[in-house]
Amino acid sequence: MSDVYATARGPLARLAAPLAARARARRHERFFALTGLAPGGRVLDVGCGQLGLRALEPQLDITGVDLAPQPAYPGPFVQADAAEGLPFADGEFDLVYCSSVVEHVPPQRRDAFAAEVRRVGRGWFVQTPAYSFPIEPHSLLPGAHWLAPRWRERYWKLGATGGWEAIELLRRAELEALFGPARAERFGPLVKSWVCVSP
């Protein structure tokens, strides 16, 4: 299992890493089967990082895509910005997988990002942290995502990531406008993230 907080710092990240890895595995177990991916299906992992979906499904035929170079990625890899267009044909993949990525895409570019995911995949699995959840999952700070950007940037320095990134978490309606009906991943009574699956 890859370390979700591998690039984060401090005791918050060390405490959160095993919990986040277990939550990710539970989410995958609960929701990935809904994709109906047939044996031998081709998958595009957008925002794959160093390992991405391969940590959970190493036997699948997965091509990774990321903005940053990933020289250690264990399989076919393309460096590209999905919001600018991907070098693949319409419907080339049986599934496009995109976990905790769309919130990093600036809001004004999300329509283009989503259109490209939908163009290259016959189905998709898109997950994003819920705006309503009280802990911002990147900084691990309570309520950080609810602050105005100028206050959030100052507060962010106290969090697990250190460096500032203008992450904008999505509300359910925002995600559904991009990818269709969303299912709730819950932490107790709270919605921790939203998952859109189009088989």
PyMOL commands that place a pseudoatom at each C-alpha (Angstrom):
pseudoatom trace, name=CA, resn=MET, resi=1, chain=A, elem=C, hetatm=0, pos=[0.000, 0.000, 0.000]
pseudoatom trace, name=CA, resn=SER, resi=2, chain=A, elem=C, hetatm=0, pos=[1.403, 3.410, -0.913]
pseudoatom trace, name=CA, resn=ASP, resi=3, chain=A, elem=C, hetatm=0, pos=[1.798, 6.034, 1.801]
pseudoatom trace, name=CA, resn=VAL, resi=4, chain=A, elem=C, hetatm=0, pos=[-0.968, 8.590, 1.264]
pseudoatom trace, name=CA, resn=TYR, resi=5, chain=A, elem=C, hetatm=0, pos=[1.034, 11.216, 3.194]
pseudoatom trace, name=CA, resn=ALA, resi=6, chain=A, elem=C, hetatm=0, pos=[4.492, 10.260, 1.893]
pseudoatom trace, name=CA, resn=THR, resi=7, chain=A, elem=C, hetatm=0, pos=[5.363, 13.861, 0.996]
pseudoatom trace, name=CA, resn=ALA, resi=8, chain=A, elem=C, hetatm=0, pos=[3.766, 15.404, 4.096]
pseudoatom trace, name=CA, resn=ARG, resi=9, chain=A, elem=C, hetatm=0, pos=[5.555, 16.324, 7.300]
pseudoatom trace, name=CA, resn=GLY, resi=10, chain=A, elem=C, hetatm=0, pos=[5.197, 16.257, 11.049]
pseudoatom trace, name=CA, resn=PRO, resi=11, chain=A, elem=C, hetatm=0, pos=[3.367, 14.142, 13.606]
pseudoatom trace, name=CA, resn=LEU, resi=12, chain=A, elem=C, hetatm=0, pos=[-0.082, 14.727, 12.073]
pseudoatom trace, name=CA, resn=ALA, resi=13, chain=A, elem=C, hetatm=0, pos=[1.032, 13.115, 8.834]
pseudoatom trace, name=CA, resn=ARG, resi=14, chain=A, elem=C, hetatm=0, pos=[2.697, 10.195, 10.634]
pseudoatom trace, name=CA, resn=LEU, resi=15, chain=A, elem=C, hetatm=0, pos=[-0.483, 9.532, 12.614]
pseudoatom trace, name=CA, resn=ALA, resi=16, chain=A, elem=C, hetatm=0, pos=[-2.800, 9.993, 9.648]
pseudoatom trace, name=CA, resn=ALA, resi=17, chain=A, elem=C, hetatm=0, pos=[-0.865, 7.905, 7.101]
pseudoatom trace, name=CA, resn=PRO, resi=18, chain=A, elem=C, hetatm=0, pos=[-1.905, 4.418, 8.298]
pseudoatom trace, name=CA, resn=LEU, resi=19, chain=A, elem=C, hetatm=0, pos=[-5.491, 5.572, 8.924]
pseudoatom trace, name=CA, resn=ALA, resi=20, chain=A, elem=C, hetatm=0, pos=[-5.689, 7.113, 5.443]
pseudoatom trace, name=CA, resn=ALA, resi=21, chain=A, elem=C, hetatm=0, pos=[-4.253, 3.969, 3.842]
pseudoatom trace, name=CA, resn=ARG, resi=22, chain=A, elem=C, hetatm=0, pos=[-6.858, 1.783, 5.571]
pseudoatom trace, name=CA, resn=ALA, resi=23, chain=A, elem=C, hetatm=0, pos=[-9.670, 4.183, 4.620]
pseudoatom trace, name=CA, resn=ARG, resi=24, chain=A, elem=C, hetatm=0, pos=[-8.504, 4.164, 1.015]
pseudoatom trace, name=CA, resn=ALA, resi=25, chain=A, elem=C, hetatm=0, pos=[-8.457, 0.355, 0.959]
pseudoatom trace, name=CA, resn=ARG, resi=26, chain=A, elem=C, hetatm=0, pos=[-11.976, 0.196, 2.470]
pseudoatom trace, name=CA, resn=ARG, resi=27, chain=A, elem=C, hetatm=0, pos=[-13.274, 2.734, -0.050]
pseudoatom trace, name=CA, resn=HIS, resi=28, chain=A, elem=C, hetatm=0, pos=[-11.736, 0.749, -2.880]
pseudoatom trace, name=CA, resn=GLU, resi=29, chain=A, elem=C, hetatm=0, pos=[-13.251, -2.505, -1.624]
pseudoatom trace, name=CA, resn=ARG, resi=30, chain=A, elem=C, hetatm=0, pos=[-16.675, -0.906, -1.321]
pseudoatom trace, name=CA, resn=PHE, resi=31, chain=A, elem=C, hetatm=0, pos=[-16.860, 1.126, -4.535]
pseudoatom trace, name=CA, resn=PHE, resi=32, chain=A, elem=C, hetatm=0, pos=[-14.457, -0.254, -7.171]
pseudoatom trace, name=CA, resn=ALA, resi=33, chain=A, elem=C, hetatm=0, pos=[-16.577, -3.319, -7.933]
pseudoatom trace, name=CA, resn=LEU, resi=34, chain=A, elem=C, hetatm=0, pos=[-19.340, -0.940, -9.069]
pseudoatom trace, name=CA, resn=THR, resi=35, chain=A, elem=C, hetatm=0, pos=[-17.231, -0.134, -12.148]
pseudoatom trace, name=CA, resn=GLY, resi=36, chain=A, elem=C, hetatm=0, pos=[-18.017, -3.566, -13.618]
pseudoatom trace, name=CA, resn=LEU, resi=37, chain=A, elem=C, hetatm=0, pos=[-14.519, -3.665, -15.085]
pseudoatom trace, name=CA, resn=ALA, resi=38, chain=A, elem=C, hetatm=0, pos=[-14.149, -6.919, -17.022]
pseudoatom trace, name=CA, resn=PRO, resi=39, chain=A, elem=C, hetatm=0, pos=[-10.964, -9.003, -16.906]
pseudoatom trace, name=CA, resn=GLY, resi=40, chain=A, elem=C, hetatm=0, pos=[-8.448, -7.582, -19.347]
pseudoatom trace, name=CA, resn=GLY, resi=41, chain=A, elem=C, hetatm=0, pos=[-10.045, -4.134, -19.302]
pseudoatom trace, name=CA, resn=ARG, resi=42, chain=A, elem=C, hetatm=0, pos=[-7.824, -1.120, -19.895]
pseudoatom trace, name=CA, resn=VAL, resi=43, chain=A, elem=C, hetatm=0, pos=[-7.613, 1.548, -17.174]
pseudoatom trace, name=CA, resn=LEU, resi=44, chain=A, elem=C, hetatm=0, pos=[-6.269, 5.094, -17.256]
pseudoatom trace, name=CA, resn=ASP, resi=45, chain=A, elem=C, hetatm=0, pos=[-5.220, 6.392, -13.818]
pseudoatom trace, name=CA, resn=VAL, resi=46, chain=A, elem=C, hetatm=0, pos=[-5.348, 10.197, -13.998]
pseudoatom trace, name=CA, resn=GLY, resi=47, chain=A, elem=C, hetatm=0, pos=[-3.243, 11.807, -11.285]
pseudoatom trace, name=CA, resn=CYS, resi=48, chain=A, elem=C, hetatm=0, pos=[-1.494, 8.497, -10.590]
pseudoatom trace, name=CA, resn=GLY, resi=49, chain=A, elem=C, hetatm=0, pos=[1.470, 9.859, -8.635]
pseudoatom trace, name=CA, resn=GLN, resi=50, chain=A, elem=C, hetatm=0, pos=[4.180, 7.292, -7.957]
pseudoatom trace, name=CA, resn=LEU, resi=51, chain=A, elem=C, hetatm=0, pos=[1.840, 4.296, -7.694]
pseudoatom trace, name=CA, resn=GLY, resi=52, chain=A, elem=C, hetatm=0, pos=[-1.858, 5.253, -7.609]
pseudoatom trace, name=CA, resn=LEU, resi=53, chain=A, elem=C, hetatm=0, pos=[-4.340, 2.508, -8.451]
pseudoatom trace, name=CA, resn=ARG, resi=54, chain=A, elem=C, hetatm=0, pos=[-1.484, 0.024, -8.947]
pseudoatom trace, name=CA, resn=ALA, resi=55, chain=A, elem=C, hetatm=0, pos=[-1.137, -0.117, -5.138]
pseudoatom trace, name=CA, resn=LEU, resi=56, chain=A, elem=C, hetatm=0, pos=[-4.646, -1.580, -4.955]
pseudoatom trace, name=CA, resn=GLU, resi=57, chain=A, elem=C, hetatm=0, pos=[-4.957, -3.424, -8.286]
pseudoatom trace, name=CA, resn=PRO, resi=58, chain=A, elem=C, hetatm=0, pos=[-1.441, -4.427, -9.410]
pseudoatom trace, name=CA, resn=GLN, resi=59, chain=A, elem=C, hetatm=0, pos=[-2.758, -7.036, -11.867]
pseudoatom trace, name=CA, resn=LEU, resi=60, chain=A, elem=C, hetatm=0, pos=[-4.784, -4.577, -13.984]
pseudoatom trace, name=CA, resn=ASP, resi=61, chain=A, elem=C, hetatm=0, pos=[-3.709, -3.130, -17.328]
pseudoatom trace, name=CA, resn=ILE, resi=62, chain=A, elem=C, hetatm=0, pos=[-3.159, 0.445, -16.075]
pseudoatom trace, name=CA, resn=THR, resi=63, chain=A, elem=C, hetatm=0, pos=[-1.651, 3.452, -17.823]
pseudoatom trace, name=CA, resn=GLY, resi=64, chain=A, elem=C, hetatm=0, pos=[-0.674, 6.280, -15.492]
pseudoatom trace, name=CA, resn=VAL, resi=65, chain=A, elem=C, hetatm=0, pos=[-1.073, 9.986, -16.230]
pseudoatom trace, name=CA, resn=ASP, resi=66, chain=A, elem=C, hetatm=0, pos=[0.253, 12.801, -14.086]
pseudoatom trace, name=CA, resn=LEU, resi=67, chain=A, elem=C, hetatm=0, pos=[1.227, 16.462, -14.385]
pseudoatom trace, name=CA, resn=ALA, resi=68, chain=A, elem=C, hetatm=0, pos=[4.622, 15.715, -12.849]
pseudoatom trace, name=CA, resn=PRO, resi=69, chain=A, elem=C, hetatm=0, pos=[7.161, 13.232, -14.175]
pseudoatom trace, name=CA, resn=GLN, resi=70, chain=A, elem=C, hetatm=0, pos=[6.967, 9.879, -12.364]
pseudoatom trace, name=CA, resn=PRO, resi=71, chain=A, elem=C, hetatm=0, pos=[10.165, 8.019, -13.320]
pseudoatom trace, name=CA, resn=ALA, resi=72, chain=A, elem=C, hetatm=0, pos=[9.508, 5.241, -10.782]
pseudoatom trace, name=CA, resn=TYR, resi=73, chain=A, elem=C, hetatm=0, pos=[5.950, 4.547, -11.965]
pseudoatom trace, name=CA, resn=PRO, resi=74, chain=A, elem=C, hetatm=0, pos=[5.759, 0.769, -12.555]
pseudoatom trace, name=CA, resn=GLY, resi=75, chain=A, elem=C, hetatm=0, pos=[4.045, 0.647, -15.932]
pseudoatom trace, name=CA, resn=PRO, resi=76, chain=A, elem=C, hetatm=0, pos=[3.080, 2.719, -18.985]
pseudoatom trace, name=CA, resn=PHE, resi=77, chain=A, elem=C, hetatm=0, pos=[3.104, 6.413, -18.097]
pseudoatom trace, name=CA, resn=VAL, resi=78, chain=A, elem=C, hetatm=0, pos=[2.260, 9.680, -19.868]
pseudoatom trace, name=CA, resn=GLN, resi=79, chain=A, elem=C, hetatm=0, pos=[3.036, 13.120, -18.494]
pseudoatom trace, name=CA, resn=ALA, resi=80, chain=A, elem=C, hetatm=0, pos=[0.056, 15.289, -19.420]
pseudoatom trace, name=CA, resn=ASP, resi=81, chain=A, elem=C, hetatm=0, pos=[-2.512, 17.782, -18.163]
pseudoatom trace, name=CA, resn=ALA, resi=82, chain=A, elem=C, hetatm=0, pos=[-5.986, 16.304, -18.606]
pseudoatom trace, name=CA, resn=ALA, resi=83, chain=A, elem=C, hetatm=0, pos=[-7.538, 19.774, -18.648]
pseudoatom trace, name=CA, resn=GLU, resi=84, chain=A, elem=C, hetatm=0, pos=[-5.382, 20.568, -21.700]
pseudoatom trace, name=CA, resn=GLY, resi=85, chain=A, elem=C, hetatm=0, pos=[-6.180, 17.297, -23.469]
pseudoatom trace, name=CA, resn=LEU, resi=86, chain=A, elem=C, hetatm=0, pos=[-4.916, 13.734, -23.316]
pseudoatom trace, name=CA, resn=PRO, resi=87, chain=A, elem=C, hetatm=0, pos=[-3.112, 11.925, -26.164]
pseudoatom trace, name=CA, resn=PHE, resi=88, chain=A, elem=C, hetatm=0, pos=[-5.688, 9.145, -26.385]
pseudoatom trace, name=CA, resn=ALA, resi=89, chain=A, elem=C, hetatm=0, pos=[-8.585, 8.329, -28.682]
pseudoatom trace, name=CA, resn=ASP, resi=90, chain=A, elem=C, hetatm=0, pos=[-12.232, 8.684, -27.730]
pseudoatom trace, name=CA, resn=GLY, resi=91, chain=A, elem=C, hetatm=0, pos=[-13.249, 5.747, -25.529]
pseudoatom trace, name=CA, resn=GLU, resi=92, chain=A, elem=C, hetatm=0, pos=[-9.768, 4.243, -25.636]
pseudoatom trace, name=CA, resn=PHE, resi=93, chain=A, elem=C, hetatm=0, pos=[-10.021, 3.045, -22.026]
pseudoatom trace, name=CA, resn=ASP, resi=94, chain=A, elem=C, hetatm=0, pos=[-12.652, 0.864, -20.399]
pseudoatom trace, name=CA, resn=LEU, resi=95, chain=A, elem=C, hetatm=0, pos=[-12.281, 2.908, -17.214]
pseudoatom trace, name=CA, resn=VAL, resi=96, chain=A, elem=C, hetatm=0, pos=[-10.735, 6.201, -16.177]
pseudoatom trace, name=CA, resn=TYR, resi=97, chain=A, elem=C, hetatm=0, pos=[-9.780, 6.226, -12.502]
pseudoatom trace, name=CA, resn=CYS, resi=98, chain=A, elem=C, hetatm=0, pos=[-9.299, 9.531, -10.721]
pseudoatom trace, name=CA, resn=SER, resi=99, chain=A, elem=C, hetatm=0, pos=[-8.880, 9.451, -6.932]
pseudoatom trace, name=CA, resn=SER, resi=100, chain=A, elem=C, hetatm=0, pos=[-8.451, 12.674, -4.919]
pseudoatom trace, name=CA, resn=VAL, resi=101, chain=A, elem=C, hetatm=0, pos=[-7.416, 14.672, -7.988]
pseudoatom trace, name=CA, resn=VAL, resi=102, chain=A, elem=C, hetatm=0, pos=[-10.272, 16.911, -9.173]
pseudoatom trace, name=CA, resn=GLU, resi=103, chain=A, elem=C, hetatm=0, pos=[-10.030, 19.133, -6.068]
pseudoatom trace, name=CA, resn=HIS, resi=104, chain=A, elem=C, hetatm=0, pos=[-6.491, 20.073, -7.191]
pseudoatom trace, name=CA, resn=VAL, resi=105, chain=A, elem=C, hetatm=0, pos=[-7.799, 21.276, -10.560]
pseudoatom trace, name=CA, resn=PRO, resi=106, chain=A, elem=C, hetatm=0, pos=[-8.634, 25.021, -10.481]
pseudoatom trace, name=CA, resn=PRO, resi=107, chain=A, elem=C, hetatm=0, pos=[-12.429, 25.499, -10.626]
pseudoatom trace, name=CA, resn=GLN, resi=108, chain=A, elem=C, hetatm=0, pos=[-12.293, 27.338, -13.971]
pseudoatom trace, name=CA, resn=ARG, resi=109, chain=A, elem=C, hetatm=0, pos=[-10.548, 24.299, -15.557]
pseudoatom trace, name=CA, resn=ARG, resi=110, chain=A, elem=C, hetatm=0, pos=[-12.739, 21.550, -14.098]
pseudoatom trace, name=CA, resn=ASP, resi=111, chain=A, elem=C, hetatm=0, pos=[-15.235, 21.434, -16.973]
pseudoatom trace, name=CA, resn=ALA, resi=112, chain=A, elem=C, hetatm=0, pos=[-12.395, 20.775, -19.444]
pseudoatom trace, name=CA, resn=PHE, resi=113, chain=A, elem=C, hetatm=0, pos=[-10.814, 18.216, -17.092]
pseudoatom trace, name=CA, resn=ALA, resi=114, chain=A, elem=C, hetatm=0, pos=[-14.094, 16.326, -16.668]
pseudoatom trace, name=CA, resn=ALA, resi=115, chain=A, elem=C, hetatm=0, pos=[-14.892, 16.437, -20.390]
pseudoatom trace, name=CA, resn=GLU, resi=116, chain=A, elem=C, hetatm=0, pos=[-11.522, 14.859, -21.166]
pseudoatom trace, name=CA, resn=VAL, resi=117, chain=A, elem=C, hetatm=0, pos=[-11.990, 12.108, -18.550]
pseudoatom trace, name=CA, resn=ARG, resi=118, chain=A, elem=C, hetatm=0, pos=[-15.404, 11.341, -20.032]
pseudoatom trace, name=CA, resn=ARG, resi=119, chain=A, elem=C, hetatm=0, pos=[-14.040, 11.469, -23.605]
pseudoatom trace, name=CA, resn=VAL, resi=120, chain=A, elem=C, hetatm=0, pos=[-11.232, 8.932, -23.220]
pseudoatom trace, name=CA, resn=GLY, resi=121, chain=A, elem=C, hetatm=0, pos=[-13.106, 6.507, -20.943]
pseudoatom trace, name=CA, resn=ARG, resi=122, chain=A, elem=C, hetatm=0, pos=[-16.166, 4.384, -21.552]
pseudoatom trace, name=CA, resn=GLY, resi=123, chain=A, elem=C, hetatm=0, pos=[-16.637, 4.439, -17.778]
pseudoatom trace, name=CA, resn=TRP, resi=124, chain=A, elem=C, hetatm=0, pos=[-15.107, 6.295, -14.857]
pseudoatom trace, name=CA, resn=PHE, resi=125, chain=A, elem=C, hetatm=0, pos=[-14.423, 6.183, -11.139]
pseudoatom trace, name=CA, resn=VAL, resi=126, chain=A, elem=C, hetatm=0, pos=[-13.930, 9.659, -9.649]
pseudoatom trace, name=CA, resn=GLN, resi=127, chain=A, elem=C, hetatm=0, pos=[-13.476, 10.255, -5.917]
pseudoatom trace, name=CA, resn=THR, resi=128, chain=A, elem=C, hetatm=0, pos=[-12.949, 13.537, -4.090]
pseudoatom trace, name=CA, resn=PRO, resi=129, chain=A, elem=C, hetatm=0, pos=[-12.977, 14.618, -0.435]
pseudoatom trace, name=CA, resn=ALA, resi=130, chain=A, elem=C, hetatm=0, pos=[-16.275, 16.139, 0.704]
pseudoatom trace, name=CA, resn=TYR, resi=131, chain=A, elem=C, hetatm=0, pos=[-16.406, 19.881, 1.321]
pseudoatom trace, name=CA, resn=SER, resi=132, chain=A, elem=C, hetatm=0, pos=[-18.739, 19.239, 4.278]
pseudoatom trace, name=CA, resn=PHE, resi=133, chain=A, elem=C, hetatm=0, pos=[-16.242, 17.058, 6.184]
pseudoatom trace, name=CA, resn=PRO, resi=134, chain=A, elem=C, hetatm=0, pos=[-14.733, 19.097, 9.055]
pseudoatom trace, name=CA, resn=ILE, resi=135, chain=A, elem=C, hetatm=0, pos=[-11.078, 18.080, 8.535]
pseudoatom trace, name=CA, resn=GLU, resi=136, chain=A, elem=C, hetatm=0, pos=[-9.320, 19.318, 5.413]
pseudoatom trace, name=CA, resn=PRO, resi=137, chain=A, elem=C, hetatm=0, pos=[-7.644, 16.075, 4.229]
pseudoatom trace, name=CA, resn=HIS, resi=138, chain=A, elem=C, hetatm=0, pos=[-4.484, 17.530, 2.674]
pseudoatom trace, name=CA, resn=SER, resi=139, chain=A, elem=C, hetatm=0, pos=[-3.395, 19.824, 5.502]
pseudoatom trace, name=CA, resn=LEU, resi=140, chain=A, elem=C, hetatm=0, pos=[-5.167, 17.739, 8.188]
pseudoatom trace, name=CA, resn=LEU, resi=141, chain=A, elem=C, hetatm=0, pos=[-6.415, 20.978, 9.734]
pseudoatom trace, name=CA, resn=PRO, resi=142, chain=A, elem=C, hetatm=0, pos=[-9.957, 21.462, 11.077]
pseudoatom trace, name=CA, resn=GLY, resi=143, chain=A, elem=C, hetatm=0, pos=[-12.036, 23.746, 8.874]
pseudoatom trace, name=CA, resn=ALA, resi=144, chain=A, elem=C, hetatm=0, pos=[-9.125, 24.933, 6.714]
pseudoatom trace, name=CA, resn=HIS, resi=145, chain=A, elem=C, hetatm=0, pos=[-11.138, 24.513, 3.490]
pseudoatom trace, name=CA, resn=TRP, resi=146, chain=A, elem=C, hetatm=0, pos=[-13.961, 26.687, 4.847]
pseudoatom trace, name=CA, resn=LEU, resi=147, chain=A, elem=C, hetatm=0, pos=[-11.751, 29.771, 5.224]
pseudoatom trace, name=CA, resn=ALA, resi=148, chain=A, elem=C, hetatm=0, pos=[-11.318, 32.528, 2.657]
pseudoatom trace, name=CA, resn=PRO, resi=149, chain=A, elem=C, hetatm=0, pos=[-8.153, 31.864, 0.595]
pseudoatom trace, name=CA, resn=ARG, resi=150, chain=A, elem=C, hetatm=0, pos=[-6.047, 34.587, 2.263]
pseudoatom trace, name=CA, resn=TRP, resi=151, chain=A, elem=C, hetatm=0, pos=[-6.792, 33.181, 5.738]
pseudoatom trace, name=CA, resn=ARG, resi=152, chain=A, elem=C, hetatm=0, pos=[-6.515, 29.592, 4.551]
pseudoatom trace, name=CA, resn=GLU, resi=153, chain=A, elem=C, hetatm=0, pos=[-3.024, 30.198, 3.178]
pseudoatom trace, name=CA, resn=ARG, resi=154, chain=A, elem=C, hetatm=0, pos=[-1.812, 31.467, 6.560]
pseudoatom trace, name=CA, resn=TYR, resi=155, chain=A, elem=C, hetatm=0, pos=[-3.478, 28.647, 8.496]
pseudoatom trace, name=CA, resn=TRP, resi=156, chain=A, elem=C, hetatm=0, pos=[-2.214, 26.041, 6.007]
pseudoatom trace, name=CA, resn=LYS, resi=157, chain=A, elem=C, hetatm=0, pos=[1.381, 26.556, 7.195]
pseudoatom trace, name=CA, resn=LEU, resi=158, chain=A, elem=C, hetatm=0, pos=[0.427, 24.864, 10.477]
pseudoatom trace, name=CA, resn=GLY, resi=159, chain=A, elem=C, hetatm=0, pos=[-0.724, 21.729, 8.674]
pseudoatom trace, name=CA, resn=ALA, resi=160, chain=A, elem=C, hetatm=0, pos=[0.863, 18.519, 7.458]
pseudoatom trace, name=CA, resn=THR, resi=161, chain=A, elem=C, hetatm=0, pos=[1.788, 19.635, 3.941]
pseudoatom trace, name=CA, resn=GLY, resi=162, chain=A, elem=C, hetatm=0, pos=[3.845, 22.714, 4.769]
pseudoatom trace, name=CA, resn=GLY, resi=163, chain=A, elem=C, hetatm=0, pos=[3.765, 24.309, 1.330]
pseudoatom trace, name=CA, resn=TRP, resi=164, chain=A, elem=C, hetatm=0, pos=[0.641, 26.155, 0.224]
pseudoatom trace, name=CA, resn=GLU, resi=165, chain=A, elem=C, hetatm=0, pos=[-1.576, 24.737, -2.484]
pseudoatom trace, name=CA, resn=ALA, resi=166, chain=A, elem=C, hetatm=0, pos=[-4.868, 26.391, -3.449]
pseudoatom trace, name=CA, resn=ILE, resi=167, chain=A, elem=C, hetatm=0, pos=[-7.018, 23.264, -3.162]
pseudoatom trace, name=CA, resn=GLU, resi=168, chain=A, elem=C, hetatm=0, pos=[-10.780, 23.788, -3.560]
pseudoatom trace, name=CA, resn=LEU, resi=169, chain=A, elem=C, hetatm=0, pos=[-12.877, 20.918, -2.239]
pseudoatom trace, name=CA, resn=LEU, resi=170, chain=A, elem=C, hetatm=0, pos=[-16.119, 20.202, -4.072]
pseudoatom trace, name=CA, resn=ARG, resi=171, chain=A, elem=C, hetatm=0, pos=[-19.681, 20.043, -2.869]
pseudoatom trace, name=CA, resn=ARG, resi=172, chain=A, elem=C, hetatm=0, pos=[-21.787, 17.115, -4.031]
pseudoatom trace, name=CA, resn=ALA, resi=173, chain=A, elem=C, hetatm=0, pos=[-23.686, 19.173, -6.618]
pseudoatom trace, name=CA, resn=GLU, resi=174, chain=A, elem=C, hetatm=0, pos=[-20.419, 20.453, -8.120]
pseudoatom trace, name=CA, resn=LEU, resi=175, chain=A, elem=C, hetatm=0, pos=[-19.054, 16.930, -8.552]
pseudoatom trace, name=CA, resn=GLU, resi=176, chain=A, elem=C, hetatm=0, pos=[-22.340, 15.606, -9.932]
pseudoatom trace, name=CA, resn=ALA, resi=177, chain=A, elem=C, hetatm=0, pos=[-22.440, 18.395, -12.531]
pseudoatom trace, name=CA, resn=LEU, resi=178, chain=A, elem=C, hetatm=0, pos=[-19.109, 17.050, -13.812]
pseudoatom trace, name=CA, resn=PHE, resi=179, chain=A, elem=C, hetatm=0, pos=[-19.462, 13.270, -13.459]
pseudoatom trace, name=CA, resn=GLY, resi=180, chain=A, elem=C, hetatm=0, pos=[-23.063, 12.330, -12.670]
pseudoatom trace, name=CA, resn=PRO, resi=181, chain=A, elem=C, hetatm=0, pos=[-24.641, 10.861, -9.524]
pseudoatom trace, name=CA, resn=ALA, resi=182, chain=A, elem=C, hetatm=0, pos=[-22.353, 10.647, -6.489]
pseudoatom trace, name=CA, resn=ARG, resi=183, chain=A, elem=C, hetatm=0, pos=[-22.310, 8.088, -3.700]
pseudoatom trace, name=CA, resn=ALA, resi=184, chain=A, elem=C, hetatm=0, pos=[-21.284, 8.967, -0.145]
pseudoatom trace, name=CA, resn=GLU, resi=185, chain=A, elem=C, hetatm=0, pos=[-18.305, 7.457, 1.623]
pseudoatom trace, name=CA, resn=ARG, resi=186, chain=A, elem=C, hetatm=0, pos=[-19.062, 7.997, 5.310]
pseudoatom trace, name=CA, resn=PHE, resi=187, chain=A, elem=C, hetatm=0, pos=[-17.031, 8.339, 8.474]
pseudoatom trace, name=CA, resn=GLY, resi=188, chain=A, elem=C, hetatm=0, pos=[-19.669, 7.687, 11.106]
pseudoatom trace, name=CA, resn=PRO, resi=189, chain=A, elem=C, hetatm=0, pos=[-22.557, 10.045, 10.348]
pseudoatom trace, name=CA, resn=LEU, resi=190, chain=A, elem=C, hetatm=0, pos=[-20.374, 12.407, 8.278]
pseudoatom trace, name=CA, resn=VAL, resi=191, chain=A, elem=C, hetatm=0, pos=[-19.719, 12.246, 4.542]
pseudoatom trace, name=CA, resn=LYS, resi=192, chain=A, elem=C, hetatm=0, pos=[-15.949, 11.924, 4.145]
pseudoatom trace, name=CA, resn=SER, resi=193, chain=A, elem=C, hetatm=0, pos=[-15.849, 11.846, 0.349]
pseudoatom trace, name=CA, resn=TRP, resi=194, chain=A, elem=C, hetatm=0, pos=[-17.983, 11.592, -2.777]
pseudoatom trace, name=CA, resn=VAL, resi=195, chain=A, elem=C, hetatm=0, pos=[-17.547, 8.859, -5.372]
pseudoatom trace, name=CA, resn=CYS, resi=196, chain=A, elem=C, hetatm=0, pos=[-18.958, 8.966, -8.906]
pseudoatom trace, name=CA, resn=VAL, resi=197, chain=A, elem=C, hetatm=0, pos=[-18.970, 5.657, -10.750]
pseudoatom trace, name=CA, resn=SER, resi=198, chain=A, elem=C, hetatm=0, pos=[-20.082, 5.212, -14.337]
pseudoatom trace, name=CA, resn=PRO, resi=199, chain=A, elem=C, hetatm=0, pos=[-19.668, 1.511, -15.204]
for i in range(1, 199): cmd.bond("trace and resi %d" % i, "trace and resi %d" % (i + 1))
show_as sticks, trace
zoom trace
